[in-house]
Amino acid sequence: MNLTGRKIFEGKIKGEVLYSTEPISFYGGVNPENGNIIEKNHPLEGKSISGKILVFPYGKGSTVGSYTIYQLKKNNKAPKAMIMKETEAIVAVGAIISEIPCIDKIEIEKLKDLKELEVNANEAEIKF
């Protein structure tokens, strides 16, 4: 099955899915040193986004979140790709400056139970 959305940043990748029903705050919600979700009571608290295809509804929080995404990339702890329902400026800038494939306008609920995805952000397409 394929889903098509909107390209935020290009790239092709296959990988393991990490799915969240809740938005993610990169600044204060993700540890840039190890990629772990540290936001209290978040459904992914304690899990690492490092090397995963991160699927979540949207980002939240401070504009410093863009730099946190960049720090994750510099520390080799960034997600392989980000798939969202709606990308706001913080996550979009973070994906672009960190060169992380990113697509939004996706019905993420259809991806909830998947283990792996193939992302072709060049075509804004997801295969599963």
Residue pairs with C-beta under 8 A, 6 or more apart in sequence:
1 110
1 127
1 128
2 125
2 126
2 127
3 106
3 107
3 110
3 111
3 125
3 126
3 128
4 123
4 124
4 125
4 126
5 83
5 103
5 104
5 105
5 106
5 124
5 125
5 126
6 87
6 103
6 104
6 105
6 124
7 102
7 103
7 121
7 122
7 123
7 124
8 82
8 87
8 91
8 92
8 95
8 96
8 102
8 103
8 104
8 121
9 92
9 95
9 96
9 99
9 100
9 101
9 102
9 121
10 101
10 121
10 122
11 81
11 99
11 100
11 101
11 119
11 121
11 122
12 101
12 118
12 119
12 120
12 121
12 122
13 53
13 80
13 81
13 101
13 118
13 119
14 116
14 117
14 118
14 119
15 51
15 52
15 53
15 80
15 81
15 116
15 117
15 119
16 51
16 52
16 53
16 115
16 116
17 52
17 53
17 55
17 111
17 114
17 115
17 116
17 117
18 44
18 47
18 49
18 52
18 53
18 54
18 55
18 79
19 55
19 56
19 108
19 111
19 112
19 114
20 42
20 43
20 44
20 54
20 55
20 56
20 57
21 43
21 57
21 112
22 42
22 43
22 44
22 56
22 57
23 56
23 57
23 58
23 59
23 60
24 30
24 37
24 39
24 42
24 44
24 54
24 56
24 59
24 60
25 39
25 59
25 60
25 61
25 62
25 65
26 59
26 61
26 65
26 66
26 68
26 69
26 72
26 90
26 91
26 94
27 61
27 62
27 63
27 64
27 65
27 67
27 68
28 38
28 39
28 61
28 62
29 37
29 38
29 39
29 42
29 61
30 36
30 37
30 38
30 39
30 49
30 68
30 72
31 37
31 38
32 68
32 71
32 72
32 75
32 77
33 75
33 77
34 48
34 50
34 75
34 77
35 48
35 49
35 50
35 51
35 72
35 75
35 77
35 78
35 79
36 46
36 47
36 48
36 49
37 44
37 45
37 46
37 47
37 48
37 49
38 45
39 45
48 77
49 72
49 77
49 78
49 79
50 72
50 76
50 77
50 78
50 79
51 79
51 80
52 79
52 80
53 79
53 80
53 81
53 82
53 83
53 116
53 117
53 119
54 79
54 81
54 82
54 83
55 82
55 83
55 84
55 108
55 111
55 117
56 82
56 83
56 84
56 108
57 84
57 85
57 86
57 108
58 84
58 85
58 86
58 87
58 88
58 91
59 65
59 84
59 87
59 88
59 90
59 91
59 94
61 90
62 90
63 89
63 90
65 90
65 91
65 94
66 90
66 91
66 93
66 94
66 97
67 94
68 94
69 78
69 91
69 94
69 95
69 97
69 98
69 100
70 94
70 97
70 98
72 78
72 79
72 98
73 98
73 99
73 100
78 98
78 100
79 100
80 100
80 101
80 119
81 100
81 101
81 102
81 103
81 117
81 119
81 121
82 91
82 95
82 100
82 101
82 102
82 103
83 102
83 103
83 104
83 106
83 108
83 111
83 117
83 119
83 126
84 91
84 102
84 103
84 104
84 106
84 108
85 104
85 105
85 106
85 107
85 108
86 104
86 105
87 95
87 102
87 104
91 102
92 102
94 100
95 101
95 102
96 102
101 119
101 121
102 121
103 119
103 121
103 124
103 125
103 126
105 124
106 126
111 117
111 126
111 128
114 128
116 128
117 126
117 127
117 128
118 126
118 127
118 128
119 125
119 126
120 126
120 127
